[in-house]
Amino acid sequence: MAALLRVVDERFGANNTRVAALELRLVSERVTAREIIRRRVEAEVALLNQRKLMHDDLTRSRSLLVDVEPDSAEAKLNPLFPRLGRPKQIDTEKEVGRAVDAFTARRFIMLLDDRQIDDLDEAVTFTPGGEVVFLYITPLKGG
């Protein structure tokens, strides 16, 4: 039986914003943080790659793990309407690696059913209809 896990993004700071990102279907209610990150990034990259093929507007993405802002390096290297050929696809494994590195560097915190996950490979259990929050930390300027 598949377990459904809701993914929510939250930014901590003056303007606390909480946005539902996506839902993950997992084979079990027992999962590791690494698997949650992998599945989330795979879903986002698949969506972004599909949108690139359709020349869709990438600037509307809510993705917080893959940088697609209009002035970003990704947008400059892979314009929406390339002159020749197909747009370059985003490398899923590279993005998963970046996301895992961001977790270990504490650029975001994961809360599973209101409990912080500290270990990437520790198996944790979530409740049916559970929620994982990606809490993004804004670095302080000048330090």
N, C-alpha and C positions, 0 to 999 in steps of 0.2 A: 504494500500500500504506500503510495507517495505521500510525503509530508510537505505541506505548504509553509514557506517561511517568507514573511513580508520584510522587505528591505526599505529602511527609511534613512534619509540623509539629514543631518542636523549640523548647523554651523554654530559654534559657541562664540559669543561675543555680545556686542551692543545690540545687534539686530538678530536675536536668535531666530533662525528660520528652520522649519521642519517640513521636509518634502518627501512624500512617498516616491520611492525610486522604481521599484519593480517587485515582482514576486518570484521566488525560486521554488521549483518543484524538486524536492530531494527524495531519495529512495528510503531515507530513514530520518527519524527525529534525533538521531545521534550523529553529530557532524563535528569537524574541526574548523577552526577559524580559517585555516589555509584553504579548505574546500569551499567555504562561503565566499571568500575573496575570489578564488578561481572562477566559481560559477557566476558571480556577479560581473567580473571583468569579461568573461566569455560572452555573456548576454549583451553587455554594452558594446563590445567590439563588433559582434555580429550585426547589431543594429546600425552602428556607425558605418561599417563596411557596406551594408545594403544601401544605406542612404547615399553614400559616396557614388555607388554604381548608378543610382537613380538621379544623381546630381541634385539631391535634396538640400535644403538649407541646413547646414551643420551647426550654425550658430545658435540654434534653438535647443541644442542638446543640454540635458541637465547633468550629463556625466561629470563626475567629480574625480574620476580616476584617469580619464583620458582627456588631455588638454586639446580642445577644439575651438578656442576663442578666435574671433576673426583676425586678430593680430598675432596669434601664436605662431611658433615655428612650424607646427603641423599644418596650419592653414596656408602658410607661405610655401611650404614644400609641396603640398598637395592641393592646388587650387580646386575650387568647386567645379570649374569647367576647363579641364586640361585641354590643351591644343591637340595633342596626339595621344592616341591609345586610351586605355582605361586608367582611372585614378589608382594610385598606389594604395594597396590594402594595408590596414593597420595590423601589425604583427601581434597576435594574441599572447603568445608566450612572453614576448618582451614586455607587454603591458601588465601581465600577471606578475612578472618579476618586479616591475616598478611598484606595483601596488603592495606586494609583500614587503619590499624594502621600505615603503612609506609606513607600513604597520610597525615594522621593527624599529624604525626611527621615531615612532610615536607622532607622526604627522596626522594620524587619526586614531581614534579609540573605537573599539567595537563593544557594544553592549548587547548581550543576548538575553532577552526577557529581563531587562534591567540589571543584569549581572555583567561586570566587565570581564572581557576575555583578554588574558595576558599572554597565553602560550599559543603559538600558531598550530601546534600539533596535538594539543590536548583535546580529546573527544569530549564534547559537551552535549547535553540533551536539552531540546527546547520543547515547549508545550505545543499542542496542536493549535495551529493558527498563530504561532509565535512571531516575534518581531526582533529583527536585528537592526540596531541603530549604528550607523557610521557617523561618529561625532568628529567633525573636522576641527583641528586646532589651528588658530590663526597665529603665526609667529609674531612676536613683538618686534617692532622696528628698532634698529640701532643696537640690537644685542644678540 
